[in-house]
Amino acid sequence: MKMLKKSKAADRIRYAMFRTMYSKQGMELVQVAILVAIAVAIGLLFSGLAKNYVNSIFDGLTTNF
């Protein structure tokens, strides 16, 4: 069984990914991405509820006049 040679380009890419993922700047980027994903998920979950609430308020205002 022959041993596969590692290419220098793959090593450079692997090192760059490792450096980005485990550096302070890379961790901040991951944290921001997670917070944005959470905000979008909460927005999608409560968008229907908020629309119904606002519509009920405006319906109540228009029927009283």
ZILIN-V479127 format. One record per helix or strand of 2 or more residues. SS is the DSSP state (a for helix, b for strand). FROM is the first residue (numbers start at 1). LEN is the number of residues. Records with the same first field share a line. If there is no record, write none. Layout:
SS->FROM-LEN ; FROM-LEN
This chain:
a->8-15 ; 24-40
